[in-house]
Amino acid sequence: MTVSRRSVLAGMAAATTAVAAPYVARGAEAKTLKISHQFPGGTIDSGDFRDRLVRKFAAEIEKRTGGGLKFEIYPNSSLMKTVAQFSALRKGALDISLYPLAYAGGEVPEVNIGLMPCLVSTYAQGLAWKKAQIGQDLMAGIEKKGVKIITWIWQAGGIASRAGAVIETGDVKGLKIRGGSREMDLMLKEAGGIISSVPSNEIYAAMQTGSLDAAVTSSTSLISFRLEEISKNVTDGRNGSFWFMLEPLLMSKAIFDGLPKDQQAAITAVGEAMEPFALDAAKADDEELAKVYGKAGVKVSDFTPVALGHWREVAEATAWKDFAARNEECARLLKLAENVTA
């Protein structure tokens, strides 16, 4: 049989392509992962930074895997209800979620440490958890429940109010207020607040109808959910806050473990690479909050060190005490977290 030079060159080119081509081009089908979160949708360049983060994450993973992994992103809890996402991750019914960790506290009490009032008071302190024993043990405990932390994200928070400004402990007396976690609610209740528990994406409607007078949530949510439209006062977290939340990018461990090693490595590397973006964006929103609310005619206030000291006294006597009493692991994690100073 005569083999032409053109055939030989064509064969060599095909062989070279087969060696160099990404995973998806070697006969395997691309895998599509679903990312769900409760925040407003936007684009990779504009909108709520948490939505932008998952879009940046998805784009970089798709690039690094040569299209072997693709993503569908569902903002606004459009795929499933907010709180249910953690359970879905555990079961492998959801692939990835950017999720306020304390929302899973009813299912896994230990994760409520991610929104423990006055426990974390700076971004540096929160991010130091990752390499400290508290972070290592928290990640290990979550993985035993079937969920992996992919990106560590901390956010400071503030308080939007239809009534007076909430700065000191006495300012919440008689207010229908949302804290965001069992522990946060315990502190606010002790200070005289009337507790109402709603996810952050339902705060606007609750304040609009009067079932909420005030709400504590992240700076980004205070902006993204347009609460300045129905608020008279806001207390920001620029100079400190009793509200710092761990709101990581999470992935189902079952789904992660089922991926090829190279794709696992890409997810881990890109997830970590997103952390500086999250930190810068969260800090920027702390500053932007004051501008947005001020422009809307809302009175802007800051927490004072004295006020935060009073809040900590209430938090330690209520939220911290309650959390430590829930089980031995909660008590142990709290001690470890206290060892990470601001």
C-alpha positions as CSV (number, residue, x, y, z in Angstrom):
1,M,0.0,0.0,0.0
2,T,1.3,3.4,-1.0
3,V,1.2,6.1,1.7
4,S,1.4,9.7,0.5
5,R,3.4,12.4,2.2
6,R,0.2,14.3,2.7
7,S,-1.3,11.3,4.6
8,V,1.8,11.0,6.8
9,L,1.7,14.7,7.7
10,A,-2.0,14.6,8.4
11,G,-1.5,11.6,10.7
12,M,1.4,13.4,12.5
13,A,-0.8,16.5,13.0
14,A,-3.7,14.4,14.4
15,A,-1.4,12.7,16.8
16,T,0.1,16.0,18.0
17,T,-3.4,17.4,18.5
18,A,-4.5,14.3,20.4
19,V,-1.6,14.7,22.8
20,A,-2.0,18.4,23.3
21,A,-5.8,18.6,23.4
22,P,-7.6,19.1,26.7
23,Y,-9.6,16.5,28.5
24,V,-12.9,17.2,26.7
25,A,-11.4,16.9,23.2
26,R,-10.1,13.3,23.8
27,G,-13.5,11.8,23.5
28,A,-14.9,12.6,27.0
29,E,-18.0,14.7,27.3
30,A,-17.8,18.0,29.1
31,K,-19.3,18.0,32.6
32,T,-21.6,20.8,33.6
33,L,-21.8,21.9,37.2
34,K,-24.5,24.0,38.7
35,I,-23.7,27.0,41.0
36,S,-26.5,28.4,43.1
37,H,-26.7,31.4,45.4
38,Q,-29.3,33.8,46.8
39,F,-27.8,37.1,45.6
40,P,-28.8,39.3,42.7
41,G,-27.4,38.2,39.4
42,G,-25.2,40.4,37.2
43,T,-22.2,40.0,34.9
44,I,-18.6,39.0,35.4
45,D,-17.7,42.8,35.6
46,S,-20.7,44.4,37.4
47,G,-23.2,43.7,40.1
48,D,-23.0,42.0,43.5
49,F,-19.4,40.9,44.0
50,R,-20.5,37.4,45.2
51,D,-22.2,36.8,41.8
52,R,-19.2,38.2,40.0
53,L,-16.9,35.9,42.0
54,V,-18.7,32.7,41.0
55,R,-18.7,33.9,37.4
56,K,-15.0,34.6,37.5
57,F,-14.4,31.2,39.2
58,A,-16.5,29.4,36.5
59,A,-14.8,31.2,33.6
60,E,-11.3,30.4,34.9
61,I,-12.1,26.8,35.7
62,E,-13.5,26.3,32.2
63,K,-10.4,27.9,30.7
64,R,-8.0,25.7,32.8
65,T,-9.8,22.5,32.0
66,G,-10.1,23.3,28.3
67,G,-13.9,23.1,28.5
68,G,-13.8,19.9,30.4
69,L,-15.9,21.6,33.1
70,K,-18.7,24.0,32.3
71,F,-21.0,25.8,34.6
72,E,-24.6,27.0,34.9
73,I,-25.1,29.8,37.4
74,Y,-28.4,30.4,39.2
75,P,-28.6,33.7,41.2
76,N,-31.5,34.9,43.3
77,S,-32.2,31.4,44.7
78,S,-33.7,30.6,41.3
79,L,-32.6,27.0,41.4
80,M,-33.6,26.2,44.9
81,K,-34.5,27.9,48.2
82,T,-31.7,29.6,50.1
83,V,-31.4,27.5,53.2
84,A,-32.0,24.2,51.4
85,Q,-28.7,24.6,49.4
86,F,-26.4,23.2,52.2
87,S,-28.5,20.0,52.5
88,A,-28.5,19.7,48.7
89,L,-24.7,20.0,48.7
90,R,-24.4,17.3,51.3
91,K,-26.5,14.9,49.2
92,G,-24.8,15.7,45.9
93,A,-28.0,17.2,44.6
94,L,-26.3,20.6,44.1
95,D,-22.7,21.0,43.0
96,I,-21.6,24.4,44.3
97,S,-23.0,27.3,46.3
98,L,-21.8,30.6,47.7
99,Y,-23.5,30.2,51.0
100,P,-23.8,32.0,54.4
101,L,-22.4,29.2,56.5
102,A,-24.5,30.0,59.6
103,Y,-27.7,29.3,57.5
104,A,-26.9,25.6,58.0
105,G,-26.8,25.9,61.8
106,G,-30.1,24.1,62.2
107,E,-28.6,21.1,60.4
108,V,-25.0,21.3,61.7
109,P,-24.8,23.4,64.9
110,E,-21.0,23.8,64.7
111,V,-21.2,26.0,61.6
112,N,-23.0,28.8,63.5
113,I,-19.5,29.8,64.7
114,G,-19.3,31.5,61.2
115,L,-21.6,34.2,62.4
116,M,-20.9,34.5,66.1
117,P,-21.4,38.1,67.3
118,C,-18.2,39.9,68.4
119,L,-16.0,36.8,67.9
120,V,-14.4,38.2,64.7
121,S,-13.8,41.9,64.6
122,T,-11.5,42.4,61.5
123,Y,-11.0,40.8,58.1
124,A,-7.4,39.9,59.1
125,Q,-8.7,38.0,62.1
126,G,-11.3,36.1,60.1
127,L,-8.9,35.1,57.3
128,A,-6.4,34.0,59.9
129,W,-8.8,31.2,60.8
130,K,-8.0,29.3,57.5
131,K,-4.5,28.3,58.6
132,A,-5.2,28.3,62.3
133,Q,-6.5,25.2,64.2
134,I,-10.0,26.6,64.2
135,G,-10.1,26.7,60.4
136,Q,-8.5,23.3,59.9
137,D,-10.9,21.7,62.3
138,L,-13.9,23.6,60.9
139,M,-13.1,22.5,57.3
140,A,-12.5,18.9,58.5
141,G,-15.9,18.8,60.3
142,I,-17.7,20.2,57.3
143,E,-16.1,17.7,55.0
144,K,-17.3,14.9,57.2
145,K,-20.8,16.3,56.5
146,G,-20.2,16.1,52.8
147,V,-19.2,19.7,51.9
148,K,-15.9,21.3,51.0
149,I,-14.9,24.9,51.5
150,I,-13.4,26.1,48.2
151,T,-13.1,29.9,48.8
152,W,-12.9,31.6,52.2
153,I,-15.0,34.8,52.2
154,W,-15.6,37.0,55.2
155,Q,-17.9,40.0,55.1
156,A,-18.5,42.8,57.6
157,G,-22.0,43.9,58.2
158,G,-24.2,46.8,59.2
159,I,-27.7,47.5,60.3
160,A,-30.4,49.1,58.1
161,S,-33.4,50.5,60.1
162,R,-36.8,52.0,59.3
163,A,-36.6,53.6,62.8
164,G,-33.7,55.1,64.7
165,A,-30.0,54.3,64.3
166,V,-28.8,51.1,66.0
167,I,-25.4,51.7,67.5
168,E,-25.6,50.9,71.2
169,T,-27.3,47.9,72.8
170,G,-30.3,49.9,74.0
171,D,-31.1,51.0,70.5
172,V,-32.7,47.7,69.5
173,K,-35.2,47.7,72.4
174,G,-38.7,47.1,70.9
175,L,-37.5,46.8,67.3
176,K,-38.5,43.9,65.1
177,I,-35.0,42.9,64.0
178,R,-33.3,40.3,61.9
179,G,-29.9,39.0,63.0
180,G,-29.0,36.2,60.6
181,S,-28.1,33.4,62.9
182,R,-29.3,31.8,66.1
183,E,-26.4,33.3,68.1
184,M,-26.9,36.8,66.6
185,D,-30.6,36.6,67.4
186,L,-29.8,35.6,71.0
187,M,-27.7,38.7,71.5
188,L,-30.2,41.0,69.9
189,K,-33.1,39.5,71.9
190,E,-31.2,40.0,75.2
191,A,-30.7,43.6,74.2
192,G,-34.5,44.0,73.8
193,G,-35.1,43.2,70.2
194,I,-38.0,41.3,68.8
195,I,-36.5,38.6,66.6
196,S,-37.7,37.8,63.0
197,S,-35.7,35.2,61.0
198,V,-35.6,35.7,57.3
199,P,-32.9,35.1,54.6
200,S,-31.2,38.3,53.5
201,N,-33.0,38.1,50.1
202,E,-36.3,38.5,51.9
203,I,-35.4,41.5,54.1
204,Y,-36.7,44.1,51.6
205,A,-40.2,42.7,51.5
206,A,-40.3,42.2,55.3
207,M,-39.2,45.8,56.0
208,Q,-41.5,47.1,53.3
209,T,-44.5,45.5,54.9
210,G,-43.5,46.4,58.4
211,S,-42.8,42.9,59.7
212,L,-39.2,44.1,60.2
213,D,-38.0,47.4,61.6
214,A,-34.3,46.7,61.2
215,A,-32.0,44.1,59.8
216,V,-28.4,43.2,60.2
217,T,-26.6,41.8,57.2
218,S,-23.4,42.2,55.1
219,S,-22.5,45.5,53.5
220,T,-22.9,44.0,50.1
221,S,-26.4,42.7,50.8
222,L,-27.4,46.1,52.3
223,I,-26.4,47.6,48.9
224,S,-27.5,44.8,46.5
225,F,-31.0,44.4,48.0
226,R,-31.5,48.2,47.8
227,L,-32.5,48.6,51.5
228,E,-31.6,52.3,51.3
229,E,-35.0,52.7,49.5
230,I,-36.9,51.9,52.7
231,S,-34.5,52.8,55.5
232,K,-34.1,56.0,57.6
233,N,-30.8,55.0,59.3
234,V,-27.9,52.7,58.6
235,T,-25.0,51.8,60.8
236,D,-22.0,50.7,58.7
237,G,-19.1,48.4,59.5
238,R,-16.2,50.5,58.2
239,N,-14.7,51.1,61.6
240,G,-15.7,47.8,63.2
241,S,-18.8,45.8,63.7
242,F,-20.3,43.0,65.8
243,W,-21.3,41.2,62.6
244,F,-18.6,39.4,60.6
245,M,-19.9,36.5,58.5
246,L,-18.1,33.5,57.0
247,E,-19.8,33.2,53.6
248,P,-17.6,30.7,51.6
249,L,-17.9,29.2,48.2
250,L,-18.8,25.6,49.0
251,M,-18.8,22.4,46.9
252,S,-20.4,19.0,47.3
253,K,-17.6,16.6,48.4
254,A,-19.2,13.8,46.5
255,I,-19.2,15.8,43.3
256,F,-15.6,17.0,43.9
257,D,-14.3,13.5,44.7
258,G,-15.9,12.2,41.5
259,L,-13.9,14.5,39.3
260,P,-10.5,13.7,37.7
261,K,-7.5,14.8,39.7
262,D,-6.5,17.6,37.3
263,Q,-10.0,19.1,37.5
264,Q,-9.9,18.8,41.3
265,A,-6.6,20.6,41.3
266,A,-8.0,23.4,39.1
267,I,-11.0,23.9,41.4
268,T,-8.8,24.1,44.5
269,A,-6.3,26.5,42.9
270,V,-8.8,28.8,41.4
271,G,-10.9,28.8,44.6
272,E,-8.0,30.0,46.6
273,A,-7.1,32.6,43.9
274,M,-10.5,34.2,44.3
275,E,-9.9,35.1,48.0
276,P,-8.0,38.4,47.4
277,F,-10.7,39.5,45.1
278,A,-13.4,38.7,47.7
279,L,-11.4,40.6,50.4
280,D,-10.9,43.7,48.3
281,A,-14.5,43.7,47.1
282,A,-15.9,43.2,50.7
283,K,-13.8,46.1,52.0
284,A,-14.8,48.3,49.0
285,D,-18.5,47.6,49.8
286,D,-18.0,48.7,53.4
287,E,-17.0,52.1,52.0
288,E,-19.6,52.1,49.2
289,L,-22.4,51.4,51.7
290,A,-22.0,54.8,53.3
291,K,-22.0,56.6,49.9
292,V,-25.1,54.7,48.6
293,Y,-27.1,55.4,51.7
294,G,-25.9,58.9,52.2
295,K,-26.9,59.7,48.6
296,A,-30.4,58.3,49.2
297,G,-30.8,60.6,52.2
298,V,-30.4,57.9,54.9
299,K,-28.5,58.9,58.0
300,V,-25.2,57.0,58.2
301,S,-23.6,56.1,61.5
302,D,-20.5,54.2,62.6
303,F,-20.1,51.8,65.6
304,T,-17.9,53.2,68.4
305,P,-15.3,51.1,70.3
306,V,-17.3,51.7,73.4
307,A,-20.5,50.5,71.8
308,L,-18.8,47.4,70.4
309,G,-17.5,46.6,73.9
310,H,-21.0,46.7,75.3
311,W,-22.2,44.4,72.5
312,R,-19.4,42.0,73.3
313,E,-20.5,41.8,76.9
314,V,-24.0,40.8,75.8
315,A,-22.7,38.4,73.2
316,E,-20.5,36.5,75.6
317,A,-23.2,36.2,78.2
318,T,-25.8,34.9,75.7
319,A,-24.6,33.8,72.2
320,W,-21.2,32.4,73.2
321,K,-22.6,30.7,76.3
322,D,-25.4,29.1,74.3
323,F,-23.2,27.9,71.5
324,A,-20.6,26.3,73.9
325,A,-23.4,24.5,75.7
326,R,-24.8,22.9,72.5
327,N,-22.2,20.1,72.4
328,E,-18.5,19.5,73.1
329,E,-17.4,20.2,69.6
330,C,-19.1,23.6,69.7
331,A,-17.3,24.5,72.9
332,R,-14.0,23.3,71.6
333,L,-14.3,25.3,68.3
334,L,-15.2,28.4,70.3
335,K,-12.1,28.1,72.4
336,L,-10.0,27.7,69.3
337,A,-11.6,30.7,67.7
338,E,-10.9,32.9,70.7
339,N,-7.2,32.0,70.3
340,V,-7.1,33.8,67.0
341,T,-6.9,37.5,68.0
342,A,-7.6,40.6,66.0
